[in-house]
Amino acid sequence: MSGVKEKNFLVGIFGENFEQRNLIGQALGSPGTKSDIQFYNRLDAGLGHVFCALTPVEYPEKIKPFLQALTITNIHVLVVDLEVGLNAALGEILVGMDLYHQLFETQALVAIAGLNSKTEWKLEDTRKKIEGILNTTSLKGTEILCIRGKDDYSNLKKQVVNIGKLLSESDLNNGSYAKVLIDHVFPVKGIGTVILGVVKKGIINASQMIEIAGYNGPGKKAIIRSIQKHDRDFKTAYEGDRVGLALKGNIAPDDISRDNIIATQGIFKQEKTIEAKVHLNQFFKPKAGKLKPGNGEQYYGLVEIKSSPLKFISGDELASGESGKITINFEKPLIHDGKGLRGIITELNKFENKLRIVGYFTQIIE
């Protein structure tokens, strides 16, 4: 089946009500791997479409799986519970979706759920409020759908397909190297170490020698023993595919985590201290009124789906909404493909009705 190339749709589902997110996930795929992130997968063989949806299970309490799910996917669905309405958690989700749209050209949908005879009266006002918020972001014009019954789930699925086709048509990625984001790792008797992940760039092949990057030191070499997609064996996997990769080499499951990526050999470089352009989100309020480099405050940087504690060593002081040049030191090395680090700055504390997404940074390459 190595010649089969199907259209893949990677969908992140975000909101405060897990049951509503779960229903949308099941409309797109069957429940699969579950840890801090729940996956849903479905192959529509007739149409040649593959759906991979995921949602962070414990959001809003934990923000890291939310940011990782934003990174893995490129179509983001915000689920608004009409009974609860708009609140701080949905505000944080919209900040994240807006940020990823600006930095990584992801696309968005809004789904209003929880419609019934007791909540219908809130619908028009809630829709207007959502549109008003979207108009202040890069997500202006995002379609807002209402979920009442089975037909509405089908309509949402059609919208996901339409967005996914536009994304694939506008993709200018030349696939000069391969990159797989790892979401789960486990041992399989008689086979060895197996990783589950998403091909985010390029093409990978069975029997290919790859590098597992992201360690505090040199990467590790391994061979892709076999590739599976939806329990079918393939010789090749393409950008957008959710894959299971059996690895051959001196690699134990405990040696690999979401801190690692699978990549073409010799591409990725490590950084611990960088000069960067830092942008502070307009809605984030620093404790001292300004972000002040050198004061010892700790935040976290997320690049790909690996996070590291960081401190701002020196540079410009920033108020909300401002940008400047700052030296950043990461506790753990982060990796990039030679074009410099680019990632999200966040806090990782439990949700307390306050925005935890600080902003973003882009390494300055001289």
C-alpha positions in Angstrom: 0.0 0.0 0.0 3.0 2.3 -0.2 1.6 4.2 -3.2 -1.5 5.4 -1.3 -1.5 9.1 -0.3 -4.6 10.3 1.5 -5.7 13.7 2.6 -5.1 14.2 6.3 -7.0 16.6 8.6 -5.3 17.4 11.9 -7.9 19.0 14.2 -7.5 20.5 17.7 -10.7 20.7 19.8 -10.6 23.3 22.6 -13.1 24.4 25.2 -14.0 24.2 28.9 -16.6 21.4 28.6 -14.9 18.1 27.9 -18.1 16.3 27.1 -18.9 18.7 24.3 -15.4 18.4 23.0 -15.6 14.6 23.2 -18.8 14.6 21.1 -17.2 16.7 18.4 -14.1 14.4 18.6 -16.2 11.3 18.1 -18.0 13.0 15.1 -14.5 13.2 13.5 -13.0 9.8 14.6 -13.1 6.9 17.0 -11.5 7.5 20.4 -7.9 6.3 20.4 -4.8 6.9 22.6 -5.6 8.8 25.8 -3.3 10.3 28.3 -3.2 14.1 29.0 -4.4 14.3 25.4 -7.3 12.4 23.9 -6.9 11.3 20.3 -9.7 10.5 17.8 -8.9 8.8 14.5 -10.9 7.8 11.4 -10.1 6.6 7.9 -12.8 7.3 5.3 -11.5 4.9 2.7 -14.2 5.9 0.2 -13.2 9.6 0.2 -9.5 9.0 0.8 -9.7 11.2 3.9 -8.1 10.6 7.3 -9.2 12.5 10.4 -7.0 12.9 13.4 -8.5 15.0 16.1 -7.2 15.7 19.6 -8.2 17.5 22.7 -6.4 18.3 26.0 -8.2 16.3 28.7 -7.5 18.4 31.8 -7.7 21.9 30.3 -8.1 24.5 31.7 -6.3 23.2 34.8 -3.2 22.3 32.8 -2.0 24.5 29.9 0.9 22.5 28.6 -1.2 19.8 26.8 -3.3 22.6 25.4 -0.3 24.3 23.8 1.1 20.9 22.6 -2.3 20.1 20.9 -2.2 23.5 19.2 1.3 22.7 17.9 0.4 19.2 16.6 -2.7 20.4 14.7 -3.4 23.0 12.1 -7.2 23.3 12.3 -8.4 24.6 15.6 -12.0 24.4 16.8 -13.1 26.5 19.8 -16.2 24.9 21.5 -18.3 27.5 23.4 -20.7 26.1 26.0 -23.8 28.3 25.6 -24.9 27.6 29.2 -21.6 28.9 30.6 -20.9 31.6 28.0 -17.7 33.5 27.5 -15.2 33.4 30.4 -11.4 33.6 31.2 -10.7 30.1 30.0 -12.2 30.7 26.6 -10.3 34.0 26.5 -7.0 32.1 27.0 -7.9 29.6 24.3 -8.6 32.5 21.9 -5.3 34.1 22.7 -3.6 30.7 21.9 -5.5 30.2 18.7 -4.8 33.8 17.6 -1.1 33.4 18.3 -0.8 30.2 16.4 -2.7 31.7 13.4 -0.2 34.6 13.3 3.0 32.5 13.8 2.1 29.2 12.1 -0.8 30.1 9.8 -3.2 27.7 11.4 -7.0 28.0 10.7 -10.0 28.2 13.1 -13.6 27.4 13.6 -16.0 28.3 16.4 -18.7 25.9 17.5 -21.5 26.9 19.9 -22.7 23.9 21.8 -25.2 23.3 24.7 -28.2 24.7 22.8 -31.5 23.7 24.3 -34.8 25.3 25.2 -33.3 26.8 28.3 -30.2 28.4 26.6 -31.5 29.3 23.1 -32.3 32.9 24.3 -28.6 33.5 24.9 -27.5 32.5 21.4 -27.7 35.7 19.4 -26.0 37.8 22.1 -23.3 35.2 22.6 -22.6 35.1 18.8 -22.3 38.9 18.7 -19.9 38.9 21.6 -17.7 36.1 19.9 -17.7 38.1 16.6 -16.7 41.2 18.5 -13.8 39.4 20.2 -12.7 37.8 16.9 -12.7 41.2 15.2 -9.9 42.4 17.6 -7.7 39.4 16.5 -6.1 37.9 13.4 -9.1 35.4 13.5 -11.5 38.0 12.2 -14.1 36.4 9.9 -13.8 32.9 11.5 -17.0 30.9 10.8 -19.3 30.3 13.8 -21.3 27.1 13.8 -24.2 26.0 16.0 -24.3 22.4 17.3 -27.9 21.3 17.9 -28.1 17.8 16.4 -26.5 15.2 14.1 -26.7 17.3 11.0 -24.7 20.0 12.6 -21.8 17.6 13.5 -21.8 16.6 9.8 -21.7 20.2 8.8 -18.8 20.9 11.1 -17.0 17.9 9.5 -17.5 19.4 6.0 -16.1 22.7 7.2 -13.0 20.9 8.5 -12.6 19.2 5.2 -12.9 22.6 3.3 -10.4 24.3 5.6 -8.0 21.3 5.3 -8.1 21.4 1.5 -7.3 25.1 1.5 -4.4 24.5 3.8 -3.0 21.8 1.7 -3.4 23.9 -1.5 -1.6 26.9 0.1 1.2 24.7 1.6 4.5 25.9 0.1 6.6 23.5 2.2 9.2 21.9 -0.1 9.8 18.9 2.3 13.6 19.5 2.3 13.8 17.3 5.4 11.5 15.2 7.6 10.2 16.0 11.0 7.9 13.9 13.2 6.4 15.2 16.5 6.1 12.4 19.0 3.1 12.2 21.3 3.3 8.6 22.8 5.9 5.9 23.2 5.5 2.3 24.3 7.1 -1.2 24.0 5.6 -3.9 21.8 6.6 -7.5 22.4 8.6 -9.0 19.5 8.9 -5.6 17.8 10.6 -3.2 20.3 10.1 0.5 20.8 7.1 2.0 19.0 6.3 5.7 18.8 3.1 7.4 17.8 3.3 10.8 16.2 2.5 13.2 13.4 4.6 13.9 10.4 4.8 17.7 10.5 7.2 18.1 7.6 8.5 16.1 4.7 8.4 12.4 4.0 9.7 9.3 5.9 10.4 5.8 4.6 10.6 2.4 6.1 14.2 1.3 6.5 15.3 4.9 6.7 18.0 5.9 9.2 16.8 8.8 11.3 17.9 11.0 14.1 16.1 11.3 17.4 16.8 14.9 18.4 16.0 16.9 21.5 18.4 15.5 24.1 20.8 17.4 26.3 23.6 16.4 24.0 23.9 14.6 20.6 20.9 13.0 19.0 20.5 9.3 18.8 20.4 7.2 15.6 17.8 4.6 14.8 16.2 2.9 11.8 12.5 3.0 11.0 11.7 -0.8 11.0 8.1 -0.3 9.9 5.4 2.3 9.4 1.7 1.9 10.2 -1.2 4.2 9.6 -4.6 3.2 11.0 -3.3 -0.4 11.5 -2.1 -0.7 7.9 1.5 -1.2 6.8 3.0 1.4 4.5 6.5 2.0 3.1 6.1 5.8 3.2 4.5 8.4 5.3 3.8 12.0 4.3 3.3 15.4 5.9 0.1 15.3 7.9 0.0 11.5 8.5 -0.5 10.2 12.1 1.9 7.2 12.2 3.1 4.4 14.4 6.8 3.9 13.8 8.6 0.8 15.0 12.2 1.7 15.6 15.3 -0.5 15.3 18.4 0.4 17.3 19.5 0.7 20.9 16.5 2.8 21.8 14.2 1.9 24.8 10.8 3.5 25.3 12.2 5.3 28.4 14.7 7.0 26.1 12.0 8.9 24.2 9.4 11.5 25.1 7.6 14.5 23.7 10.8 16.4 24.3 12.2 14.5 21.3 11.4 14.6 17.6 12.3 12.2 14.8 14.1 13.9 11.9 16.4 13.7 9.0 19.9 13.3 10.2 22.1 16.4 10.9 19.4 19.0 10.5 18.5 20.2 14.0 20.7 22.4 16.2 20.6 23.0 19.9 20.4 26.3 21.7 20.5 27.3 25.4 21.2 31.1 25.3 19.8 33.2 22.5 19.2 36.8 21.4 15.5 37.1 20.5 12.8 39.4 19.5 10.2 39.0 22.3 6.6 40.1 22.0 4.5 40.4 25.2 0.8 39.6 24.7 -1.4 42.6 25.1 -3.6 40.8 27.6 -0.8 39.5 29.8 -0.1 41.5 32.9 3.5 41.2 34.3 3.7 41.1 38.1 5.8 44.3 38.3 3.8 46.1 35.5 6.6 45.4 33.1 8.6 42.3 32.1 12.1 43.2 33.4 15.1 41.1 32.3 17.5 40.2 35.0 15.0 40.1 37.9 15.2 36.3 38.1 11.5 35.6 37.2 11.0 32.2 35.5 8.7 31.4 32.6 8.6 28.6 30.1 9.4 28.4 26.5 7.6 25.9 24.2 9.3 25.0 20.9 7.7 22.2 18.8 6.1 20.3 21.8 9.2 20.5 24.1 9.1 23.0 27.0 12.0 24.4 29.1 12.2 26.8 32.0 13.6 30.1 30.9 14.8 33.4 32.3 15.2 36.8 30.6 18.9 37.7 31.2 19.2 41.2 29.8 17.6 43.5 27.3 14.5 45.7 26.9 11.8 46.1 29.5 8.4 45.3 28.1 4.9 46.3 29.0 1.8 44.5 27.7 1.6 44.5 23.9 5.2 45.7 23.4 8.1 44.0 21.6 11.8 44.2 22.2 15.2 42.5 22.1 16.1 40.3 25.0 18.7 37.6 25.8 17.0 34.4 26.9 18.6 31.5 28.8 16.8 28.1 28.7 17.4 25.6 31.4 17.1 22.7 28.8 18.4 23.0 25.3 15.8 23.6 22.6 16.3 22.7 18.9 15.7 24.3 15.5 16.4 23.5 11.9 19.0 26.2 11.4 16.6 29.1 11.0 16.5 29.9 14.7 14.2 29.1 17.6 10.6 30.3 17.5 8.2 29.5 20.2 5.6 30.4 22.9 6.4 32.0 26.3 4.0 30.8 29.0 3.4 30.1 32.7 2.7 26.5 33.7 0.7 27.2 36.9 -2.8 25.9 37.5 -5.6 28.0 36.0 -6.8 30.8 38.3 -8.9 32.8 35.8 -5.8 34.6 34.6 -4.1 34.4 31.2 -1.0 32.2 31.3 0.2 32.8 27.8 2.9 35.5 28.1 3.8 36.0 24.4 6.3 34.6 21.9 9.9 34.8 20.9 11.9 34.6 17.6 15.6 34.1 17.7 17.7 36.8 16.0 20.1 35.2 13.6 23.0 37.5 12.7 
